[in-house]
Amino acid sequence: MSTITVANGTTLNYDTFGPSAGSPLVLIEGLTAQMIKWRPELCQLFVDAGFHVIRFDNRDVGLSQKFDGQEYSITDMAEDTAGLIRALGIAPANIVGQSMGGMIAQELAIAHPELVASLALIYTTASAKWLLPQAADREILKDQSSFTREEAILEFLAGEQACRSRDYAQDVNWLRRLAAEAYDRDPVKSGNARQAKAVFTAPDRVEKVQAISAPAVILTGDADLLIDHKASDELHNLIDNSYQRVFPGMGHEIPKPLWPDFVSEITNNASRATAASAA
């Protein structure tokens, strides 16, 4: 793992998978999630598909810079990502964002189209109107500075219950290991509440996303308990150069049985970008 201070002054922690000659693929995590939630086995599947994978901790979580006492926006987080892409010299990159990460990815593609080769938006939204009630009503979104390790693990697992799929078993054993590793990397977790505020106070992007020109694939499940899957219908209708796929029975998570489908869809979308640039 490495740290880098990007142009706007934020210090980010990141790591990579696969040879640098591969097509760059930047993975952006969701609300409160650390980069380690992108499982190494999934990252390796992307490497096998020809990508050079970069995952990183968003500001205020994991080993990236903390912003105690400061407010910031999804736009600020998109600038972090833009700075990372520039600092690593990987532009234009293929961008994959899930949930809040998809919101960051939208802002990135709007403000910095030259940095985005292709865009994958996973169970995300351009508008807060599609956030379901329990998206905000979760203890994991609060300041957990006083939590013990076991309390943090249990709260993490409770938060993941809201992400569960209808037709795919949740890998609870892995989630428990992930929760323990996440606590050991970042035991304070004061950034959870600040990230949540950035998400829930973000202005509507419905008009702005219509300017996105990068080839986009929009992936979601019809059993999402946090963001109504109709949000993906809206994104698909707003972004001209987009393709949508809805996975029956999938919730607010990427179940392991669907990994090959996700890799295939994201790879195919990146190939559309490559073909367009060569034309």
Residue pairs with C-beta under 8 A, 6 or more apart in sequence:
1 13
1 14
1 15
1 63
2 13
2 14
2 15
3 11
3 12
3 13
3 14
3 63
3 64
4 11
4 12
4 14
4 84
4 87
4 88
5 11
5 12
6 12
6 80
6 82
6 83
6 84
6 86
6 87
7 79
7 82
7 83
7 86
7 87
8 76
8 79
8 80
8 83
10 59
10 64
10 65
10 79
10 80
10 83
11 64
11 65
12 56
12 57
12 58
12 59
12 64
12 65
12 80
12 83
12 84
13 35
13 56
13 57
13 62
13 63
13 64
14 35
14 54
14 55
14 56
14 57
14 84
15 35
15 54
15 55
15 56
16 52
16 53
16 54
16 55
17 40
17 43
17 44
17 46
17 47
17 52
17 53
17 55
18 43
18 44
18 46
18 47
18 51
18 52
18 53
19 47
19 52
20 52
21 52
22 47
22 50
22 51
22 52
22 53
23 50
23 51
23 52
23 94
23 117
23 270
23 274
24 51
24 52
24 54
24 85
24 88
24 90
24 93
24 94
24 117
25 46
25 51
25 52
25 53
25 54
25 93
25 94
25 96
25 266
25 270
26 54
26 55
26 56
26 81
26 84
26 85
26 90
26 93
26 94
26 95
26 96
27 35
27 38
27 43
27 53
27 54
27 55
27 56
27 96
27 97
27 101
28 56
28 58
28 81
28 95
28 96
28 97
28 98
28 101
28 102
28 104
28 105
29 35
29 37
29 38
29 55
29 57
29 58
29 61
29 98
29 100
29 101
30 37
30 98
30 99
30 100
30 101
30 102
31 99
31 100
31 141
31 192
31 195
31 196
31 199
32 61
32 140
32 141
32 159
32 189
32 191
32 192
32 195
32 196
33 61
34 57
34 61
34 62
34 182
34 185
34 186
35 55
35 56
35 57
35 62
36 62
36 178
36 181
36 182
36 185
37 178
37 182
38 55
39 174
41 259
42 254
42 259
42 262
42 263
43 53
43 55
45 259
45 260
45 263
46 53
46 263
46 266
46 267
47 53
49 263
49 267
50 267
51 94
51 267
51 270
52 90
54 84
54 88
54 90
54 93
56 64
56 84
57 63
57 64
58 64
58 77
58 80
58 100
58 101
58 104
58 195
59 65
59 66
59 67
59 72
59 76
59 77
59 80
59 191
60 66
60 67
60 190
60 191
60 192
60 194
60 195
61 186
61 189
61 191
61 192
61 195
62 182
62 185
62 186
63 185
63 186
66 188
66 190
66 191
67 191
67 194
68 190
70 194
71 194
71 197
71 198
72 194
72 198
73 198
73 201
73 202
74 100
74 103
74 104
74 107
74 198
74 199
74 202
75 107
75 111
76 198
77 104
77 107
77 198
78 104
78 105
78 107
78 108
78 111
78 112
79 111
81 95
81 104
81 105
81 108
82 108
82 111
82 112
82 115
85 91
85 93
85 115
86 115
91 114
91 115
92 114
92 115
92 116
92 117
92 273
93 115
93 116
93 117
94 117
94 118
94 119
94 120
94 266
94 269
94 270
94 273
95 105
95 108
95 109
95 116
95 117
95 118
95 119
95 120
95 214
96 105
96 120
96 122
96 266
97 103
97 104
97 105
97 106
97 119
97 120
97 121
97 122
97 124
98 122
98 123
98 124
98 254
99 122
99 123
99 124
99 226
99 227
99 252
100 124
100 195
100 199
101 122
101 124
102 121
102 122
102 123
102 124
102 125
103 124
103 125
103 199
103 202
103 205
105 119
105 120
105 121
105 124
106 121
106 124
106 126
106 205
106 208
106 209
106 212
107 205
108 115
108 116
109 116
109 119
109 212
109 213
109 214
109 216
110 205
110 208
110 209
110 211
110 212
113 212
113 213
113 214
116 214
117 214
117 270
117 273
117 274
117 277
118 214
118 215
118 216
118 217
118 266
118 269
118 270
118 272
118 273
119 212
119 214
119 215
119 216
119 217
119 269
120 216
120 217
120 218
120 219
120 265
120 266
120 269
121 216
121 217
121 218
121 219
121 232
121 235
122 219
122 220
122 254
122 262
123 219
123 220
123 221
123 224
123 226
123 227
123 229
123 232
123 252
124 227
124 231
124 232
124 235
125 131
125 227
125 228
125 231
125 232
125 234
125 235
126 204
126 205
126 206
126 208
126 209
126 231
126 234
126 235
126 238
127 204
127 205
127 206
127 231
127 234
128 200
128 202
128 204
130 227
130 228
130 230
130 231
130 234
131 200
131 226
131 227
131 228
132 224
132 225
132 226
132 227
132 228
134 162
134 225
134 226
135 162
135 226
135 227
136 196
136 200
138 158
138 159
138 162
139 155
139 158
139 159
140 155
140 156
140 158
140 159
140 192
141 159
141 192
141 193
141 195
141 196
142 192
142 193
142 196
143 189
143 190
143 192
143 193
144 151
144 152
144 155
144 188
144 189
144 190
144 192
145 188
145 189
145 190
147 155
147 189
149 180
149 183
149 184
149 187
152 179
152 182
152 183
152 187
152 189
153 176
153 179
153 180
153 183
156 175
156 178
156 179
156 182
156 183
157 172
157 175
157 176
157 179
160 170
160 175
160 253
161 170
162 225
162 226
162 252
163 170
163 225
163 226
163 251
163 252
163 253
164 170
164 225
164 251
164 252
164 253
165 221
165 223
165 249
165 250
165 251
165 253
165 255
166 223
166 249
166 250
166 251
167 223
167 248
167 249
167 250
168 249
168 250
168 251
168 253
168 255
168 257
168 258
169 255
170 253
171 256
183 189
206 234
206 238
209 235
209 238
209 239
210 238
210 239
210 240
212 239
212 241
213 240
213 241
214 241
214 273
215 241
215 242
215 243
215 269
215 270
215 272
215 273
215 276
216 235
216 239
216 241
216 242
216 243
216 269
217 242
217 243
217 244
217 245
217 265
217 266
217 268
217 269
218 232
218 235
218 236
218 239
218 242
218 243
218 244
218 245
219 232
219 244
219 245
219 247
219 262
219 265
220 227
220 229
220 231
220 232
220 244
220 245
220 246
220 247
220 250
221 229
221 246
221 247
221 248
221 249
221 250
221 251
221 252
222 229
222 246
222 247
222 248
222 249
222 250
223 248
223 249
223 250
223 251
224 250
224 251
224 252
225 251
225 252
226 252
227 252
229 246
232 244
232 246
233 244
235 242
235 244
236 242
236 243
236 244
243 265
243 269
245 261
245 265
247 258
247 261
250 258
254 262
